[in-house]
Amino acid sequence: MLYYAESDLSKDQGAGWIGGNAPDFFDDQDDLIHEGDQKYVFYLTLVHPFKLESMISIFIPEDYEEYLENNIYPNCSIKVIEHPISTESTKEMFTNPGLIKHTISDGTLSDDEKSMDQSFLIKVGGNPRLIQHEDYYFTKLREESFSFLFQVDEDGYPETLVQHDYDYPFGFGSLYIFAIIGATEIQHPVAGFWQFS
């Protein structure tokens, strides 16, 4: 399943959004997101592709060096939180000043092999499209029975997403989300790692 970002904000929230304000679920959740002196900003939220009553939201540290140094599970400092469906907050407490809000389109089915040559914002299921093919990214994830859930690929950003004078959050890279995937349910989504070229 592939998702794309669209600048047409006259639509409803689609499958979620990237940039803008965090979901209103987090309005009173400062303590859940921020850790001590480390502040986080909202990145994106996506309706859970396998639990339509839930969303998955992603927050990244304000300090790029923090998540550059901590980029592989279990020390990946990107926060991935599953929560009930929520609308966008009117509060800007987690808003990332470098991103202009875009709606995430409803997903389209794609052959896994063909998706490796396509541009996309989010790819759910199948095999991840890696930038660096190194086993150490997967070591701890495999030990703890995590499987690939989806990736967010900056190659799929629309040109209007990143504010002028700001950098791509992942250095024109990709963020990989993993989860415990059982026969009947998907639990505990986490940031597995992120890579850049």
Sequence and secondary structure as in RCSB ss.txt:
>XXXX:A:sequence
MLYYAESDLSKDQGAGWIGGNAPDFFDDQDDLIHEGDQKYVFYLTLVHPFKLESMISIFIPEDYEEYLENNIYPN
CSIKVIEHPISTESTKEMFTNPGLIKHTISDGTLSDDEKSMDQSFLIKVGGNPRLIQHEDYYFTKLREESFSFLF
QVDEDGYPETLVQHDYDYPFGFGSLYIFAIIGATEIQHPVAGFWQFS
>XXXX:A:secstr
 EE EE  TTS  BTEEESS  BGGGTT HHHH BTTB EEEEEEEE TT TTEEEEEEEES HHHHHHS BTTS
   EEEEEE   B S  TT  TTB  EEE   B   HHHHTTS  SEEESS    SS  GGGTHHHHHTT EEEE
EEEGGG  TTSB TT   TTSSEEEEEEEEE SS EEEEEEEEEEE 
